[in-house]
């Protein structure tokens, strides 16, 4: 049995007693959090670790992430900050020139606002990459822009039908243009790329994201869209003992148009929840995608977009209700992607139906994103106990111009209304939705507390400043609240006796410093289950 006493620290617990001065860790769990004198009496023979008056916070629980995708994105061409087609082309061509033996080019992070009209086509990529397939994923990870070689590799022709809930964009003559959104992206592009990636590439992606999480203090990630490839990769990593952060997974359920097939996916998730409940890999629920994004005009709204359009939902209420009811009856947690206000209403209606048919039981269902929501619907979701899972970095002013232009009315002023959620008494869980946004938690907290840009820190722009939250609350929304939403509040998310010793030591006291310190603060130490998995000073010496 190993006992360690962490002392000379300012410890933020995310618990009822928010502050402490010392912590005892025994093996994987916390024995005591409180005052130093009591700690020394409880563990007189413990190994003492002096933290030199540093700030300690609970390990961050990313409430919404795509973990394998985050690792993959770290090895792709970054298009973040590329403000024009020309800059996108330059970056892709530069990478391709430097990697002549790569079988294809993969890029990520382009903004719709960087493309004239917001809709790219294959010719723009053909201009810089002709001899191999090129794939560029939009920053929101709801669409792909590909070149002609990629269209050929995917087997997409003029006769290829649109999948349910997705679109292969075509020109006036009916030819595929190289832009695939929603389920055309998810069903045609991603499965193919998974099939050619190979086990080694998936393992490389896991290693990359684990390192990134260690360095930025993410000790648990809630994966929103887990699939068979992800499962096999994580099973292998867990068996090899290479996981240094915890994974809580929501199994992706696609709308096939067949009730039988949809319910079969729920049954698969229920079996996996029984089979996978370890401290480092657990399946707790399902994830459905009701609509798309406002940037791509695929989110479902109560009133049309500025251009008069308004899409149909990927999951209509008639299809969604039996799936949510079945998952609810099986004890699964349901996560529902709903960005537009009408999609949010569909999600709430589906949960209300589950309550009516299944009766009283503990429920921890959640709606993902809620970028645009009516205040009346916030009250409804709060009364049903639905968690609002939101991502502050999506409100970053640096990526808001196109979002605002697509609405272009009063709705712009009620985007990402976090205080509405908490004011109604609903649980608010923060995440990053990486790789649609950077995975680091502290810049995410900067946007939450300032509504200013973490992507362009010098910008004076803010996004509905009155919707900012206090830092103390924001940290709790990024630690204890996502843990609760996943049903893991008795294991992680707080620094309390009996819970796993998952915590982070920072070089800056972000609670007493100016908000800008959140952009510069560094993680000095990351501890998962009582084991130091990252030590910045030791890494610097190596």
C-alpha positions as CSV (number, residue, x, y, z in Angstrom):
1,X,0.0,0.0,0.0
2,X,1.4,3.4,-1.1
3,X,0.4,6.5,0.8
4,X,1.3,10.0,-0.3
5,X,0.7,13.3,1.4
6,X,0.3,16.3,-0.9
7,X,0.9,19.5,1.1
8,X,1.6,23.2,0.8
9,X,-1.1,23.5,-1.8
10,X,-4.2,25.5,-2.6
11,X,-6.7,22.8,-3.5
12,X,-9.9,23.5,-5.2
13,X,-12.2,20.5,-4.7
14,X,-15.3,21.1,-6.8
15,X,-17.1,19.8,-3.8
16,X,-19.3,21.3,-1.1
17,X,-16.2,22.4,0.9
18,X,-14.5,24.0,-2.1
19,X,-11.0,24.6,-0.6
20,X,-8.4,22.6,1.2
21,X,-4.7,22.7,2.1
22,X,-3.6,19.1,2.0
23,X,-4.6,15.8,0.4
24,X,-3.7,12.2,1.3
25,X,-3.7,9.6,-1.6
26,X,-3.7,5.9,-0.7
27,X,-3.0,3.7,-3.7
28,X,-5.6,4.9,-6.4
29,X,-8.0,6.8,-4.2
30,X,-8.2,9.9,-2.0
31,X,-8.0,9.1,1.8
32,X,-8.5,12.7,3.0
33,X,-8.8,16.2,1.8
34,X,-8.7,19.1,4.3
35,X,-6.4,20.9,6.6
36,X,-2.6,20.1,6.8
37,X,-2.5,19.3,10.5
38,X,-5.2,16.7,10.3
39,X,-3.5,15.2,7.2
40,X,-0.2,14.9,9.0
41,X,-1.8,13.1,11.9
42,X,-3.7,10.7,9.6
43,X,-0.6,9.8,7.6
44,X,2.6,10.5,9.7
45,X,4.6,8.0,7.6
46,X,3.4,9.0,4.2
47,X,5.7,10.2,1.4
48,X,5.3,13.9,1.5
49,X,5.1,15.8,-1.8
50,X,5.5,19.6,-1.4
51,X,3.5,21.4,-4.1
52,X,5.1,24.8,-3.3
53,X,1.8,26.6,-2.9
54,X,0.6,25.6,-6.3
55,X,-3.1,25.4,-7.3
56,X,-4.6,21.9,-7.5
57,X,-7.9,21.3,-9.3
58,X,-9.8,18.1,-10.0
59,X,-8.8,16.3,-13.2
60,X,-10.9,17.8,-16.1
61,X,-13.7,15.6,-17.4
62,X,-14.3,16.5,-21.0
63,X,-18.1,16.2,-21.2
64,X,-18.2,15.8,-24.9
65,X,-15.3,14.6,-27.1
66,X,-14.4,12.3,-30.0
67,X,-11.3,10.8,-28.6
68,X,-9.9,8.8,-31.5
69,X,-10.8,11.6,-33.8
70,X,-8.9,14.0,-31.6
71,X,-5.8,11.8,-31.8
72,X,-6.2,11.6,-35.6
73,X,-6.6,15.3,-36.0
74,X,-3.3,15.9,-34.2
75,X,-1.6,14.2,-37.1
76,X,-3.5,15.9,-39.9
77,X,-3.0,19.2,-41.7
78,X,-4.4,21.9,-39.5
79,X,-6.7,24.4,-41.3
80,X,-7.5,26.3,-38.1
81,X,-7.3,30.0,-38.7
82,X,-7.1,29.7,-42.5
83,X,-9.2,32.6,-43.6
84,X,-9.4,31.9,-47.3
85,X,-9.4,29.2,-49.9
86,X,-5.9,30.3,-50.9
87,X,-4.6,29.8,-47.4
88,X,-6.3,26.4,-47.2
89,X,-4.7,25.4,-50.5
90,X,-1.3,26.6,-49.4
91,X,-1.3,24.5,-46.2
92,X,-2.5,21.4,-47.9
93,X,0.0,21.7,-50.8
94,X,2.8,22.4,-48.3
95,X,2.0,19.2,-46.3
96,X,1.6,17.1,-49.5
97,X,5.0,18.3,-50.8
98,X,6.6,17.3,-47.5
99,X,4.9,13.9,-47.4
100,X,5.2,12.6,-50.9
101,X,4.8,8.9,-49.9
102,X,1.5,9.5,-47.9
103,X,-1.3,7.6,-49.6
104,X,-3.7,10.5,-49.1
105,X,-4.0,13.9,-47.6
106,X,-6.1,14.4,-44.5
107,X,-6.8,17.9,-43.2
108,X,-9.1,19.3,-40.6
109,X,-10.5,22.6,-39.2
110,X,-11.7,24.7,-42.2
111,X,-14.4,27.2,-41.5
112,X,-17.5,27.7,-43.7
113,X,-16.9,31.4,-43.6
114,X,-13.5,30.9,-45.4
115,X,-15.2,29.6,-48.5
116,X,-17.1,31.9,-50.8
117,X,-20.8,30.9,-50.3
118,X,-19.8,28.5,-47.6
119,X,-19.8,25.5,-49.9
120,X,-16.5,24.2,-51.3
121,X,-16.0,21.9,-54.3
122,X,-13.5,19.4,-55.5
123,X,-11.9,21.7,-58.0
124,X,-10.5,23.8,-55.3
125,X,-8.6,20.9,-53.9
126,X,-7.8,19.4,-57.4
127,X,-5.8,22.6,-58.0
128,X,-3.2,21.6,-55.4
129,X,-3.6,17.8,-55.1
130,X,-4.2,15.7,-58.2
131,X,-2.3,12.5,-57.8
132,X,-3.8,11.2,-54.6
133,X,-7.1,11.5,-52.6
134,X,-7.4,14.6,-50.4
135,X,-10.0,15.0,-47.6
136,X,-10.6,18.2,-45.6
137,X,-13.0,18.0,-42.6
138,X,-14.9,21.0,-41.6
139,X,-14.2,22.4,-38.1
140,X,-17.6,21.2,-36.8
141,X,-16.8,17.6,-38.1
142,X,-20.2,17.4,-39.8
143,X,-19.0,17.6,-43.4
144,X,-16.1,16.7,-45.6
145,X,-14.7,18.5,-48.6
146,X,-12.8,16.1,-51.0
147,X,-11.0,16.2,-54.3
148,X,-11.8,14.2,-57.4
149,X,-9.4,11.4,-56.5
150,X,-11.2,11.0,-53.2
151,X,-14.6,10.9,-54.8
152,X,-13.3,8.1,-57.1
153,X,-11.7,6.2,-54.1
154,X,-15.0,6.4,-52.2
155,X,-16.9,5.1,-55.2
156,X,-19.2,8.1,-55.3
157,X,-20.7,8.6,-58.8
158,X,-23.6,10.6,-60.2
159,X,-25.8,7.6,-59.4
160,X,-24.8,7.3,-55.7
161,X,-27.9,7.9,-53.6
162,X,-27.9,10.3,-50.6
163,X,-28.0,8.3,-47.4
164,X,-30.8,9.0,-44.9
165,X,-30.0,12.3,-43.1
166,X,-27.1,13.2,-45.4
167,X,-26.4,15.0,-48.7
168,X,-23.9,14.5,-51.5
169,X,-23.9,18.0,-52.9
170,X,-24.3,18.1,-56.7
171,X,-24.1,20.8,-59.4
172,X,-26.8,21.7,-61.8
173,X,-25.9,18.8,-64.0
174,X,-26.2,16.3,-61.2
175,X,-22.4,15.7,-60.7
176,X,-21.0,15.3,-57.2
177,X,-19.1,18.4,-56.3
178,X,-16.9,17.0,-53.6
179,X,-18.9,18.3,-50.6
180,X,-20.6,15.7,-48.4
181,X,-22.5,16.7,-45.3
182,X,-24.0,15.0,-42.2
183,X,-24.7,11.3,-42.8
184,X,-23.1,11.4,-46.3
185,X,-19.9,12.2,-44.3
186,X,-20.6,9.8,-41.5
187,X,-21.7,6.9,-43.6
188,X,-19.7,7.2,-46.7
189,X,-16.4,8.9,-45.7
190,X,-15.6,8.0,-42.2
191,X,-16.2,4.2,-42.4
192,X,-14.0,4.1,-45.5
193,X,-11.2,5.9,-43.8
194,X,-11.5,3.7,-40.8
195,X,-11.2,0.6,-43.0
196,X,-7.9,1.8,-44.6
197,X,-6.4,3.2,-41.5
198,X,-5.2,-0.1,-39.9
199,X,-4.7,-1.0,-36.3
200,X,-1.3,0.7,-36.1
201,X,-2.7,4.0,-37.1
202,X,-5.5,3.7,-34.6
203,X,-3.0,2.9,-31.9
204,X,-0.9,5.9,-32.9
205,X,-4.0,8.1,-32.6
206,X,-4.7,6.8,-29.1
207,X,-1.1,7.4,-28.0
208,X,-1.3,10.9,-29.4
209,X,-4.5,11.9,-27.7
210,X,-3.4,10.3,-24.4
211,X,-0.2,12.4,-24.4
212,X,-2.2,15.5,-25.3
213,X,-4.6,14.8,-22.4
214,X,-1.8,14.2,-19.9
215,X,-0.2,17.6,-20.9
216,X,-3.4,19.5,-20.5
217,X,-5.0,17.9,-17.5
218,X,-7.8,15.9,-19.1
219,X,-8.2,12.8,-16.9
220,X,-11.5,11.6,-18.3
221,X,-13.2,12.0,-21.6
222,X,-16.8,11.3,-22.5
223,X,-16.8,9.9,-26.0
224,X,-19.9,11.0,-28.0
225,X,-20.2,8.6,-30.9
226,X,-18.3,5.4,-30.0
227,X,-18.3,2.8,-32.7
228,X,-16.9,-0.7,-33.4
229,X,-13.6,0.6,-34.5
230,X,-13.2,2.8,-31.4
231,X,-14.2,-0.1,-29.2
232,X,-11.7,-2.5,-30.7
233,X,-8.9,0.1,-30.4
234,X,-9.7,1.0,-26.8
235,X,-10.1,-2.7,-25.8
236,X,-6.6,-3.3,-27.1
237,X,-5.1,-0.3,-25.4
238,X,-6.8,-1.3,-22.1
239,X,-5.4,-4.8,-22.4
240,X,-1.9,-3.4,-23.1
241,X,-2.2,-1.1,-20.1
242,X,-1.4,2.0,-22.1
243,X,-4.4,4.2,-21.1
244,X,-3.6,7.1,-18.9
245,X,-7.0,8.8,-19.0
246,X,-10.4,7.3,-18.5
247,X,-13.0,6.9,-21.2
248,X,-16.8,7.0,-20.7
249,X,-18.5,6.1,-23.9
250,X,-21.9,6.7,-25.5
251,X,-22.6,4.3,-28.3
252,X,-23.6,5.9,-31.6
253,X,-27.1,4.9,-32.8
254,X,-27.9,5.9,-36.4
255,X,-31.3,6.4,-37.9
256,X,-31.6,3.6,-40.4
257,X,-35.3,4.2,-41.2
258,X,-36.0,0.8,-39.7
259,X,-37.4,0.6,-36.2
260,X,-36.1,-2.9,-35.8
261,X,-32.6,-2.0,-36.9
262,X,-32.6,1.1,-34.7
263,X,-33.7,-0.9,-31.6
264,X,-31.0,-3.5,-32.4
265,X,-28.4,-0.8,-32.0
266,X,-29.8,0.1,-28.6
267,X,-29.6,-3.5,-27.6
268,X,-26.0,-3.7,-28.7
269,X,-25.3,-0.7,-26.5
270,X,-27.0,-2.3,-23.5
271,X,-24.9,-5.4,-23.9
272,X,-21.7,-3.3,-24.1
273,X,-22.7,-1.4,-20.9
274,X,-22.7,-4.7,-19.1
275,X,-19.4,-5.9,-20.6
276,X,-17.5,-2.7,-20.3
277,X,-17.6,-1.0,-16.8
278,X,-13.9,-0.8,-15.8
279,X,-12.3,2.3,-14.4
280,X,-10.6,3.1,-17.7
281,X,-13.3,2.0,-20.2
282,X,-17.0,2.0,-19.6
283,X,-20.0,2.2,-21.9
284,X,-23.0,4.1,-20.3
285,X,-25.4,5.1,-23.0
286,X,-26.2,5.9,-26.5
287,X,-25.7,9.0,-28.7
288,X,-28.1,10.1,-31.5
289,X,-27.7,13.1,-33.8
290,X,-31.0,14.9,-34.3
291,X,-29.8,17.7,-36.5
292,X,-26.6,19.2,-38.0
293,X,-25.0,22.6,-37.5
294,X,-26.0,26.3,-37.9
295,X,-22.8,27.0,-39.9
296,X,-23.8,24.4,-42.5
297,X,-27.5,25.3,-42.3
298,X,-28.3,21.7,-41.3
299,X,-29.4,22.5,-37.7
300,X,-33.2,22.3,-37.4
301,X,-34.8,25.6,-36.4
302,X,-38.2,26.8,-35.3
303,X,-37.9,29.6,-37.9
304,X,-36.0,29.5,-41.2
305,X,-32.4,30.6,-41.7
306,X,-31.7,34.0,-43.2
307,X,-31.7,32.4,-46.7
308,X,-35.2,30.9,-46.1
309,X,-34.0,27.3,-45.8
310,X,-34.7,24.9,-42.9
311,X,-33.8,21.2,-43.1
312,X,-35.6,18.2,-41.9
313,X,-34.2,16.5,-38.8
314,X,-32.0,13.4,-39.1
315,X,-34.1,11.9,-36.3
316,X,-37.8,13.0,-36.4
317,X,-39.8,12.6,-33.3
318,X,-41.7,9.5,-34.6
319,X,-38.3,7.7,-35.1
320,X,-36.7,9.0,-32.0
321,X,-39.3,8.3,-29.3
322,X,-39.2,4.5,-29.4
323,X,-35.4,4.5,-29.4
324,X,-35.1,6.9,-26.4
325,X,-37.8,4.9,-24.6
326,X,-36.0,1.6,-25.2
327,X,-32.7,3.0,-24.0
328,X,-34.4,4.5,-21.0
329,X,-36.0,1.2,-20.1
330,X,-32.6,-0.5,-20.4
331,X,-31.0,1.9,-17.9
332,X,-28.9,3.6,-20.6
333,X,-28.2,7.3,-20.6
334,X,-29.2,9.0,-23.8
335,X,-27.2,11.8,-25.3
336,X,-28.9,13.8,-28.1
337,X,-27.1,16.1,-30.5
338,X,-29.5,19.1,-30.9
339,X,-28.1,22.4,-32.0
340,X,-31.2,24.2,-33.4
341,X,-34.1,25.2,-31.2
342,X,-36.6,22.9,-33.0
343,X,-34.2,19.9,-32.6
344,X,-34.0,20.7,-28.8
345,X,-37.8,20.5,-28.7
346,X,-37.7,17.1,-30.4
347,X,-35.1,15.9,-27.8
348,X,-37.2,17.1,-24.9
349,X,-40.4,15.5,-26.3
350,X,-38.6,12.2,-26.7
351,X,-37.5,12.2,-23.0
352,X,-41.0,13.2,-21.9
353,X,-42.3,10.2,-23.9
354,X,-39.9,7.9,-22.2
355,X,-40.9,9.2,-18.8
356,X,-44.6,8.6,-19.6
357,X,-44.1,5.0,-20.8
358,X,-41.4,3.8,-18.4
359,X,-42.5,5.4,-15.2
360,X,-40.4,6.6,-12.2
361,X,-36.7,5.7,-12.3
362,X,-33.3,7.4,-12.1
363,X,-32.5,9.1,-15.4
364,X,-29.5,11.1,-16.7
365,X,-30.3,11.9,-20.2
366,X,-28.7,14.9,-21.9
367,X,-28.9,17.2,-24.8
368,X,-25.6,18.1,-26.6
369,X,-24.8,21.6,-27.8
370,X,-28.1,23.6,-27.5
371,X,-26.5,26.5,-29.3
372,X,-29.9,28.0,-30.0
373,X,-32.7,27.3,-27.5
374,X,-35.9,28.9,-26.4
375,X,-36.1,30.0,-22.7
376,X,-39.4,28.1,-22.3
377,X,-37.6,24.9,-23.4
378,X,-34.9,25.4,-20.9
379,X,-37.5,25.3,-18.2
380,X,-38.9,22.1,-19.7
381,X,-35.5,20.3,-19.8
382,X,-34.7,21.4,-16.3
383,X,-38.0,20.0,-15.0
384,X,-37.3,16.7,-16.7
385,X,-33.8,16.5,-15.2
386,X,-32.1,16.7,-18.6
387,X,-28.5,17.8,-18.5
388,X,-27.4,20.5,-20.9
389,X,-24.0,19.5,-22.4
390,X,-22.4,22.5,-23.9
391,X,-19.0,23.6,-25.3
392,X,-17.8,27.1,-24.5
393,X,-15.2,27.2,-27.2
394,X,-18.0,26.9,-29.8
395,X,-19.0,30.4,-28.7
396,X,-15.6,31.8,-29.5
397,X,-16.0,35.1,-31.4
398,X,-13.3,34.0,-33.8
399,X,-15.6,31.4,-35.3
400,X,-18.9,33.1,-34.9
401,X,-19.2,35.4,-37.9
402,X,-20.7,32.7,-40.2
403,X,-22.9,31.4,-37.4
404,X,-24.4,34.8,-36.9
405,X,-24.8,35.4,-40.7
406,X,-26.8,32.3,-41.1
407,X,-29.4,33.5,-38.6
408,X,-29.0,37.3,-39.1
409,X,-31.7,38.3,-36.7
410,X,-32.6,38.5,-33.0
411,X,-31.6,34.9,-32.4
412,X,-28.0,35.8,-32.6
413,X,-28.3,37.5,-29.2
414,X,-29.5,34.3,-27.5
415,X,-26.8,31.9,-28.6
416,X,-25.1,29.6,-26.0
417,X,-27.2,30.9,-23.0
418,X,-25.4,29.1,-20.2
419,X,-26.9,31.3,-17.4
420,X,-30.4,30.4,-18.6
421,X,-29.5,26.7,-18.0
422,X,-28.2,27.1,-14.5
423,X,-30.8,29.7,-13.6
424,X,-33.5,27.1,-14.4
425,X,-31.8,24.6,-12.1
426,X,-30.6,22.3,-14.8
427,X,-27.3,20.6,-14.7
428,X,-24.7,22.1,-17.1
429,X,-21.8,20.0,-18.3
430,X,-18.9,21.5,-20.2
431,X,-16.7,19.8,-22.8
432,X,-14.8,20.7,-26.0
433,X,-16.2,18.5,-28.7
434,X,-12.7,18.0,-29.9
435,X,-11.5,17.7,-32.6
436,X,-14.2,20.2,-33.7
437,X,-12.4,22.5,-31.3
438,X,-9.0,22.4,-29.4
439,X,-9.0,19.8,-26.6
440,X,-7.3,21.9,-23.9
441,X,-9.6,22.7,-21.0
442,X,-8.2,26.0,-19.8
443,X,-8.8,28.0,-23.0
444,X,-12.3,26.6,-22.9
445,X,-12.7,28.1,-19.4
446,X,-11.5,31.4,-20.8
447,X,-14.3,31.5,-23.3
448,X,-16.8,30.4,-20.6
449,X,-15.8,33.2,-18.2
450,X,-15.2,36.1,-20.7
451,X,-17.1,35.2,-24.0
452,X,-14.0,36.5,-25.6
453,X,-11.8,34.6,-28.1
454,X,-9.2,32.0,-27.0
455,X,-8.4,31.3,-30.7
456,X,-7.6,35.0,-31.4
457,X,-6.6,36.3,-28.0
458,X,-5.8,39.8,-29.2
459,X,-9.3,40.3,-30.5
460,X,-11.6,42.7,-28.6
461,X,-14.7,40.9,-29.8
462,X,-17.0,39.3,-27.3
463,X,-20.1,37.1,-27.9
464,X,-23.1,38.1,-25.8
465,X,-21.0,39.1,-22.8
466,X,-23.9,38.8,-20.3
467,X,-23.9,35.0,-20.8
468,X,-20.4,34.6,-19.3
469,X,-20.1,32.6,-16.1
470,X,-17.9,32.9,-13.0
471,X,-14.7,30.8,-13.1
472,X,-15.5,28.8,-10.0
473,X,-18.8,27.7,-11.6
474,X,-17.1,27.0,-15.0
475,X,-14.5,24.7,-13.4
476,X,-17.2,22.8,-11.7
477,X,-19.1,22.5,-14.9
478,X,-15.9,21.0,-16.4
479,X,-15.3,18.5,-13.6
480,X,-18.0,17.4,-11.3
481,X,-21.0,18.1,-13.6
482,X,-19.9,16.0,-16.5
483,X,-18.9,13.2,-14.1
484,X,-22.5,13.4,-12.6
485,X,-24.1,13.3,-16.1
486,X,-22.2,10.1,-16.8
487,X,-23.2,8.5,-13.5
488,X,-19.6,8.6,-12.3
489,X,-20.0,11.2,-9.5
490,X,-18.9,8.6,-6.8
491,X,-15.7,7.9,-8.7
492,X,-14.4,11.2,-10.1
493,X,-15.0,14.9,-10.9
494,X,-14.3,16.1,-7.3
495,X,-11.5,15.8,-4.8
496,X,-13.2,14.0,-2.0
497,X,-12.3,11.0,0.2
498,X,-13.1,7.7,-1.5
499,X,-13.0,9.0,-5.0
500,X,-10.2,8.3,-7.5
501,X,-7.2,10.5,-7.0
502,X,-7.4,12.3,-10.4
503,X,-6.1,15.8,-10.2
504,X,-4.0,18.5,-11.8
505,X,-1.4,20.9,-10.5
506,X,-1.2,24.2,-12.3
507,X,1.7,26.7,-12.4
508,X,-0.7,29.7,-12.0
509,X,-3.5,30.4,-9.5
510,X,-6.2,31.0,-12.2
511,X,-8.7,32.0,-9.5
512,X,-6.7,35.0,-8.4
513,X,-5.1,36.0,-11.7
514,X,-6.6,38.0,-14.5
515,X,-8.8,36.0,-17.0
516,X,-6.0,36.0,-19.6
517,X,-4.0,33.7,-17.4
518,X,-6.2,30.9,-18.5
519,X,-4.6,31.1,-21.9
520,X,-1.0,31.0,-20.5
521,X,-1.3,28.7,-17.5
522,X,0.5,25.4,-17.8
523,X,-0.1,22.0,-16.3
524,X,2.8,21.0,-14.0
525,X,1.5,17.6,-13.0
526,X,-1.3,15.3,-13.9
527,X,-2.3,12.5,-11.6
528,X,-4.7,9.7,-12.5
529,X,-5.6,7.1,-10.0
530,X,-2.8,8.2,-7.7
531,X,-0.2,7.8,-10.4
532,X,1.6,10.8,-11.8
533,X,1.2,10.4,-15.5
534,X,2.7,13.8,-16.5
535,X,5.4,15.8,-14.7
536,X,6.4,18.9,-16.7
537,X,9.6,19.4,-14.8
538,X,10.7,15.8,-15.3
539,X,9.8,16.0,-18.9
540,X,11.8,19.2,-19.3
541,X,14.8,17.5,-17.7
542,X,14.6,14.4,-19.9
